Amino acid sequence: MKIKNEADLTHWQREWANYHVLLALAQLGLFDLLLDNQSHSIKEISEWLQADERALRICLRILILSDLIQFDVASEAFRITPSGLAFADKLAMLKLEWNKRLNYANVLEALKTGNPVMSTTGGVTEQDRQQAQLFLREMY
């Protein structure tokens, strides 16, 4: 996206922030819970994710706007949408994306020192069963 004016810059910043909220919620396991296609209260989600209810309410609004989840006012519960279900495999892969994104914090240091942004040693290891399963599912 080209930034031609202040509105473009604001849009770019907002989308970057929204994507990182999605990554963080996926990393915590939100979609592991919601893929059962049942409704869940904020208290239940908070306990499952071991996260703060207030922070979750704020961040879950972003996913409502993205049409990945919905909120039923009558039951005060969240559930995944058909769009979210359609992206189930991709949402599961966001856990791998989280690990890659952690390296971006090193860009400033790399620019100052010339050191690499990310280490290329290691990778997905047999000891990390969950990451290995995600990696293999994506590969095949």
C-alpha positions in Angstrom: 0.0 0.0 0.0 1.3 3.4 -0.9 1.0 6.1 1.7 -0.1 9.3 -0.1 -1.7 11.2 2.8 -2.2 11.1 6.6 -5.3 9.0 6.2 -3.3 6.3 4.4 -0.7 6.3 7.2 -3.4 6.1 9.9 -5.1 3.2 8.0 -1.8 1.4 7.7 -1.1 1.8 11.4 -4.6 0.6 12.3 -4.4 -2.5 10.1 -1.0 -3.4 11.5 -2.4 -3.1 15.1 -5.5 -5.1 14.2 -3.4 -7.9 12.7 -1.3 -8.1 15.8 -4.4 -8.4 18.0 -5.5 -11.3 15.8 -2.1 -12.9 16.1 -2.1 -12.5 19.9 -5.6 -13.9 20.3 -4.7 -16.9 18.1 -1.5 -17.5 20.1 -3.5 -17.5 23.3 -5.8 -20.2 21.8 -9.0 -18.3 21.0 -9.7 -20.3 17.9 -8.8 -23.6 19.6 -11.8 -22.8 21.8 -14.2 -21.2 19.3 -13.7 -23.9 16.6 -16.2 -26.0 18.6 -18.8 -23.7 17.0 -20.5 -23.1 20.3 -21.2 -19.8 22.1 -18.8 -18.8 24.9 -19.2 -16.1 27.6 -16.4 -13.6 28.2 -15.8 -15.3 31.5 -15.3 -18.7 29.9 -13.0 -17.2 27.2 -11.0 -15.4 29.8 -10.5 -18.5 31.9 -9.6 -20.6 28.8 -7.1 -18.1 27.6 -5.9 -17.1 31.0 -6.4 -13.5 30.0 -8.0 -10.3 31.4 -11.8 -10.0 30.7 -11.6 -6.2 30.0 -8.7 -6.5 27.6 -10.4 -9.4 25.8 -13.7 -7.4 25.4 -11.6 -4.6 23.8 -9.7 -6.9 21.5 -12.6 -9.2 20.6 -14.4 -6.1 19.1 -11.7 -6.0 16.4 -12.5 -9.6 15.5 -16.2 -8.9 15.4 -15.5 -6.1 12.9 -13.5 -8.5 10.8 -16.4 -11.0 10.7 -14.3 -13.8 12.2 -16.4 -13.9 15.4 -19.8 -12.6 16.4 -21.4 -11.4 19.7 -24.9 -12.3 20.7 -26.3 -9.5 22.8 -29.1 -11.6 24.3 -26.8 -14.4 25.6 -23.8 -12.1 26.0 -21.7 -14.8 24.3 -19.2 -15.0 21.5 -18.9 -17.6 18.7 -17.1 -18.1 15.5 -18.8 -17.0 12.3 -19.1 -19.0 9.1 -16.2 -16.8 7.7 -14.1 -17.7 10.7 -14.9 -21.4 10.2 -14.0 -21.1 6.5 -10.5 -19.9 7.6 -10.0 -22.5 10.4 -6.8 -23.9 8.9 -5.3 -20.5 8.3 -6.3 -19.3 11.7 -4.5 -22.3 13.3 -1.4 -21.4 11.3 -1.3 -17.9 12.9 0.5 -19.5 15.8 3.5 -20.1 13.6 3.1 -16.5 12.3 3.3 -15.2 15.9 6.8 -16.8 16.2 8.0 -15.1 13.0 6.6 -11.7 14.1 8.6 -11.8 17.3 11.7 -11.4 15.2 10.5 -8.0 13.8 11.2 -6.4 17.1 14.9 -7.1 16.2 14.8 -4.8 13.1 15.9 -1.8 15.0 18.9 -3.7 16.5 19.7 -5.1 13.1 19.8 -1.7 11.5 22.1 -0.4 14.2 24.5 -3.4 14.3 24.2 -5.2 11.0 23.3 -8.4 12.8 20.6 -10.6 11.3 17.0 -9.9 12.2 16.4 -13.6 13.0 18.4 -16.6 13.8 18.2 -19.3 11.1 19.4 -22.1 13.4 16.9 -24.4 15.0 13.5 -23.9 13.5 10.7 -26.3 14.3 12.0 -29.0 16.5 10.8 -32.5 17.4 10.6 -31.4 21.1 8.0 -28.7 20.3 5.3 -31.1 19.3 2.6 -28.5 18.7 4.7 -26.3 16.4 5.9 -29.4 14.6 2.3 -30.6 14.0 1.3 -27.1 12.7 4.3 -27.0 10.4 3.7 -30.5 9.0 0.0 -29.8 8.5 0.9 -26.6 6.5 3.5 -28.5 4.4 1.2 -31.4 3.5 
